[in-house]
């Protein structure tokens, strides 16, 4: 093979030069301190017995393809949320469903609107779809819905509203969200990303499923990764108008919700009481950890998710490294802030011990 031939490489899309890959939590360095994974907003609790048994049974048939239509899972989701099955679509995590939505509505020349900082996948998925990302800044960590409405153009095809917002944990009030939705053109799709809905206890925060009712251009994303504790199995779903659900099913990557994941998600719906009791424990820990971090002199905005946001600015990287050295892995956004997942009480205590010595 000639030197000229070996120097050649495949041609990639130019958009890849402008994309920063999604970065999962990095591993803790080798050390004697126990590792406390508080970076990925996971549930700290293992699966209930019923879910483990469903996984065991499903594993016996992994030589067969899964149900591509996810019929039992969709039926379970529809029954749980009181909607018609034709209003539900599932995917490989809520990120996979978001990608399906973009594949269905966005193309080069279109715009996708979202607040920033918000979920890291939005800019990646938007640019891969060929659409142009339009970002509006948060207002003190909260979606500025008026500014977002002002940013809508005749090229806007999809709008993400992450509520509670990741990574700040903040929420938008019902009146503000209704006013915003009234300003969105009927042919523009609004995606209410509610991955952390089960952790919301603020009575003024709207339930997206109620807002979406009667609005064909509004859909809701939810996931089994957080409160249901199935992060590794990647199951997410969308509830919306049947025409939207039908359209995005055309963008579904065949068999991308595997049979083990489907079985586990169905079982998790059946074990919801046990799982929601764990959510209550997490909420209690959220309040405890937030109060303790505040007592250590850190600013901690009120959170309605299973994590806390520390707007440390230029001190973020130093705080993140300090926590890592102490055995607590947190999510650092250099120059901006640190997101701290709520783990088990012992894991949270390790974080608080690290925070107590930061700057000393």
LOROKE-164117 format. One line per 4 residues: their letters; for each residue x, y, z of C-alpha. Coordinates in Angstrom, 3 decimals, padded with zeros to 6 digits. Example, Ala and Ser with C-alpha at 12.3 -4.5 7.8 and 13.67 -1.06 7.14 Angstrom:
as = 012.300/-004.500/007.800; 013.670/-001.060/007.140
***
This chain:
xxxx = 000.000/000.000/000.000; 001.456/003.370/-001.043; 002.241/006.204/001.375; -000.412/008.363/-000.310
xxxx = -003.023/005.668/000.169; -002.232/005.125/003.830; -002.542/008.881/004.494; -006.089/008.997/003.173
xxxx = -009.051/008.728/005.526; -012.805/008.467/005.015; -014.684/011.701/004.536; -016.730/012.666/007.595
xxxx = -019.460/015.241/007.904; -018.081/018.700/008.678; -020.522/019.033/011.581; -018.431/016.550/013.573
xxxx = -015.743/019.227/013.905; -018.217/021.326/015.902; -019.490/018.574/018.190; -018.105/017.784/021.621
xxxx = -018.874/014.131/022.355; -021.073/013.308/025.323; -018.746/012.710/028.243; -019.846/010.130/030.811
xxxx = -018.460/010.255/034.314; -014.784/009.418/034.409; -013.501/006.633/036.598; -012.012/007.392/039.972
xxxx = -008.236/007.035/040.149; -006.748/004.082/041.957; -006.942/004.868/045.651; -007.775/003.397/049.029
xxxx = -010.804/005.660/049.589; -014.110/003.969/048.568; -015.582/005.336/045.347; -018.885/007.194/045.659
xxxx = -020.441/007.652/042.190; -022.336/010.954/042.451; -021.952/012.222/038.896; -024.581/010.560/036.709
xxxx = -027.882/011.147/038.566; -028.411/007.412/038.986; -030.490/005.760/041.655; -028.149/004.450/044.363
xxxx = -030.389/001.433/044.930; -030.303/-001.900/043.137; -033.321/-003.362/041.337; -036.256/-004.737/043.348
xxxx = -036.594/-008.515/043.499; -039.427/-008.526/040.961; -037.279/-006.656/038.434; -034.329/-008.984/038.965
xxxx = -036.567/-011.987/038.391; -037.953/-010.450/035.191; -034.397/-009.841/033.981; -033.440/-013.423/034.795
xxxx = -036.369/-014.847/032.838; -035.804/-012.536/029.870; -032.110/-013.427/029.770; -033.017/-017.022/028.970
xxxx = -034.260/-015.889/025.546; -031.592/-013.459/024.439; -030.952/-015.625/021.400; -034.246/-014.253/020.037
xxxx = -035.000/-010.761/018.810; -037.119/-008.586/021.099; -040.634/-007.405/020.310; -039.920/-004.531/017.960
xxxx = -043.271/-002.961/018.792; -042.714/-003.145/022.573; -046.401/-004.012/022.907; -046.461/-005.104/026.554
xxxx = -044.294/-002.190/027.654; -046.357/000.387/025.771; -049.540/-001.090/027.209; -048.085/-000.815/030.718
xxxx = -046.985/002.790/030.229; -050.348/003.755/028.752; -052.241/002.166/031.642; -049.986/003.776/034.247
xxxx = -050.461/007.286/032.828; -054.053/006.978/031.687; -053.416/007.565/027.993; -054.164/005.642/024.831
xxxx = -051.493/003.238/023.643; -051.342/005.052/020.309; -050.074/008.125/022.207; -046.959/006.306/023.463
xxxx = -043.641/005.666/021.763; -040.557/004.138/023.356; -036.860/004.292/022.637; -033.347/003.602/023.870
xxxx = -033.563/005.927/026.849; -035.229/009.329/026.653; -032.148/010.417/024.689; -033.031/007.853/022.044
xxxx = -036.589/009.164/021.892; -035.280/012.725/021.560; -033.136/011.590/018.644; -036.194/009.995/017.046
xxxx = -038.121/013.263/017.426; -035.351/015.233/015.776; -035.096/012.700/012.980; -038.814/013.149/012.372
xxxx = -038.997/016.963/012.356; -035.565/018.542/011.876; -033.378/018.843/008.809; -030.751/021.233/007.419
xxxx = -032.027/024.803/007.455; -034.289/024.206/010.462; -033.687/025.463/013.986; -033.909/023.673/017.333
xxxx = -034.305/025.877/020.391; -033.353/025.156/023.992; -032.050/026.961/027.070; -028.424/026.751/028.083
xxxx = -027.043/025.400/030.237; -029.307/022.378/029.968; -029.034/018.699/029.070; -025.730/018.048/027.295
xxxx = -027.297/015.837/024.624; -029.393/018.628/023.095; -026.594/020.344/021.111; -025.123/017.017/020.031
xxxx = -028.403/015.578/018.766; -029.392/018.853/017.138; -026.212/019.210/015.127; -026.251/015.563/014.099
xxxx = -029.764/016.081/012.751; -028.413/018.808/010.472; -030.457/021.520/012.169; -029.089/024.716/013.696
xxxx = -028.948/024.953/017.480; -030.376/028.135/018.995; -029.536/028.614/022.664; -031.010/031.149/025.078
xxxx = -029.330/031.762/028.445; -030.875/030.695/031.709; -032.078/033.434/034.035; -030.456/032.768/037.411
xxxx = -030.414/029.051/036.603; -034.041/028.944/035.391; -035.490/028.765/031.877; -036.252/032.264/030.597
xxxx = -039.396/031.281/028.718; -040.127/034.798/027.522; -036.694/034.990/025.908; -037.195/031.551/024.404
xxxx = -040.520/032.609/022.906; -038.866/035.706/021.448; -036.213/033.467/019.824; -038.770/031.450/017.839
xxxx = -038.610/032.041/014.082; -040.361/030.543/011.084; -037.443/028.078/010.936; -037.962/026.734/014.477
xxxx = -039.114/023.136/014.300; -038.523/021.812/017.818; -038.090/023.294/021.297; -036.709/021.444/024.307
xxxx = -037.879/022.519/027.767; -036.096/020.458/030.433; -038.245/020.564/033.564; -036.675/020.048/036.104
xxxx = -033.659/021.358/034.289; -030.479/019.304/034.122; -028.006/020.302/035.590; -029.495/023.146/037.670
xxxx = -032.467/021.225/039.123; -034.703/024.266/038.724; -038.296/024.235/037.493; -040.625/026.571/035.631
xxxx = -044.038/027.411/037.031; -047.277/026.291/035.428; -048.567/029.758/034.511; -045.269/030.665/032.843
xxxx = -045.177/027.427/030.893; -048.790/027.748/029.745; -048.122/031.308/028.581; -045.073/030.111/026.694
xxxx = -046.928/027.244/025.012; -049.626/029.679/023.896; -046.930/031.666/022.068; -045.461/028.678/020.222
xxxx = -046.751/028.225/016.639; -048.931/025.157/016.215; -046.547/023.634/013.666; -043.559/023.775/016.051
xxxx = -043.029/020.773/018.337; -042.406/021.431/022.051; -040.686/018.626/023.956; -041.169/018.756/027.721
xxxx = -038.253/016.694/028.987; -039.368/015.384/032.381; -036.688/012.804/033.148; -036.790/013.800/036.824
xxxx = -040.530/014.289/037.242; -040.864/011.720/040.050; -038.615/013.846/042.290; -040.700/017.019/041.995
xxxx = -042.430/018.138/045.186; -043.047/021.792/044.299; -046.828/022.080/043.921; -046.414/024.912/041.420
xxxx = -044.559/022.734/038.933; -046.870/021.506/036.167; -047.304/017.907/035.106; -046.384/017.894/031.424
xxxx = -048.898/015.169/030.672; -051.709/017.489/031.744; -050.318/020.380/029.708; -049.879/018.214/026.618
xxxx = -053.516/017.129/026.682; -055.312/019.041/023.952; -052.065/020.412/022.497; -051.020/018.284/019.495
xxxx = -047.654/020.052/019.260; -046.590/019.247/022.845; -045.026/015.922/023.863; -043.565/014.678/027.129
xxxx = -040.378/012.671/027.589; -039.935/010.392/030.594; -037.432/007.679/031.468; -036.916/004.484/033.448
xxxx = -033.283/005.438/034.129; -033.720/007.610/037.221; -036.551/006.942/039.677; -037.108/003.422/038.302
xxxx = -033.412/002.598/038.627; -032.852/001.054/035.187; -030.112/003.365/033.887; -028.044/000.528/032.411
xxxx = -030.946/-000.911/030.420; -031.833/002.304/028.506; -035.609/002.646/028.337; -037.349/005.948/027.708
xxxx = -040.729/006.924/026.356; -042.767/009.740/024.894; -046.410/010.600/025.420; -048.068/012.867/022.892
xxxx = -050.587/013.165/020.088; -051.046/009.927/018.112; -049.831/011.616/014.921; -046.563/012.581/016.606
xxxx = -046.094/009.165/018.190; -046.780/007.497/014.863; -044.335/009.754/013.049; -041.437/009.126/015.383
xxxx = -041.958/005.372/015.307; -040.794/005.615/011.709; -037.457/006.862/013.043; -037.140/003.993/015.534
xxxx = -033.935/001.989/015.197; -035.237/-001.611/014.990; -034.917/-003.659/018.177; -033.158/-000.811/020.039
xxxx = -035.159/-001.480/023.216; -033.955/-004.983/023.942; -036.017/-007.790/025.446; -034.318/-007.673/028.853
xxxx = -034.917/-003.935/029.075; -038.561/-004.308/028.090; -039.154/-007.015/030.695; -037.402/-005.013/033.405
xxxx = -039.392/-001.870/032.641; -042.698/-003.750/032.763; -041.694/-005.267/036.104; -040.603/-001.855/037.403
xxxx = -044.063/-000.490/036.690; -045.432/-003.301/038.832; -042.954/-002.493/041.602; -043.671/001.223/041.530
xxxx = -044.749/001.488/045.179; -041.407/000.105/046.354; -039.491/002.298/043.917; -041.345/005.477/044.867
xxxx = -040.580/004.816/048.537; -036.923/004.966/047.518; -037.599/008.251/045.746; -038.937/009.676/049.007
xxxx = -035.720/008.637/050.720; -033.729/010.410/048.011; -035.811/013.558/048.414; -035.143/013.527/052.147
xxxx = -031.428/013.174/051.459; -031.633/015.981/048.892; -032.881/018.327/051.582; -030.321/017.146/054.126
xxxx = -027.371/017.441/051.760; -028.509/020.809/050.457; -028.776/022.232/053.969; -025.367/020.852/054.936
xxxx = -023.663/022.236/051.816; -025.244/025.614/052.503; -023.913/025.452/056.053; -020.448/024.916/054.559
xxxx = -020.806/028.254/052.770; -021.769/026.974/049.330; -024.618/028.381/047.252; -027.203/025.649/046.596
xxxx = -030.253/026.583/044.491; -033.474/024.767/045.324; -033.661/021.505/043.368; -036.631/019.386/042.308
xxxx = -034.468/016.592/040.896; -032.229/013.883/042.359; -029.188/016.140/042.254; -027.989/019.534/043.442
xxxx = -026.301/022.294/041.460; -023.401/024.280/042.862; -022.803/027.409/040.739; -019.118/027.681/041.620
xxxx = -017.949/029.417/038.446; -014.165/029.404/038.184; -013.930/027.348/041.392; -015.863/024.447/039.866
xxxx = -012.881/022.481/038.583; -011.038/022.791/041.885; -014.067/021.631/043.858; -014.584/018.677/041.508
xxxx = -010.975/017.559/041.815; -011.100/017.980/045.584; -014.141/015.677/045.755; -012.500/013.088/043.500
xxxx = -009.448/012.951/045.729; -011.779/012.366/048.665; -013.477/009.483/046.825; -016.667/011.254/045.656
xxxx = -017.073/011.494/041.896; -019.188/014.534/040.963; -019.981/016.108/037.584; -017.912/019.185/036.880
xxxx = -018.728/021.805/034.272; -015.493/023.781/034.241; -015.976/027.508/034.650; -019.641/027.065/035.442
xxxx = -020.605/024.716/038.265; -020.723/021.248/039.759; -023.673/018.864/039.720; -023.889/016.539/042.707
xxxx = -026.119/013.465/042.486; -027.955/012.375/045.611; -026.709/008.940/046.545; -027.082/006.724/049.562
xxxx = -026.708/008.359/052.999; -023.159/006.996/053.280; -022.204/008.300/049.843; -023.714/011.672/050.647
xxxx = -021.779/011.795/053.907; -018.550/011.259/051.952; -019.412/014.194/049.743; -020.203/016.396/052.725
xxxx = -016.915/015.458/054.370; -015.110/016.564/051.199; -017.094/019.800/051.020; -016.285/020.582/054.630
xxxx = -012.565/020.660/053.838; -012.749/022.464/050.503; -010.645/025.590/050.607; -008.992/024.641/053.882
***
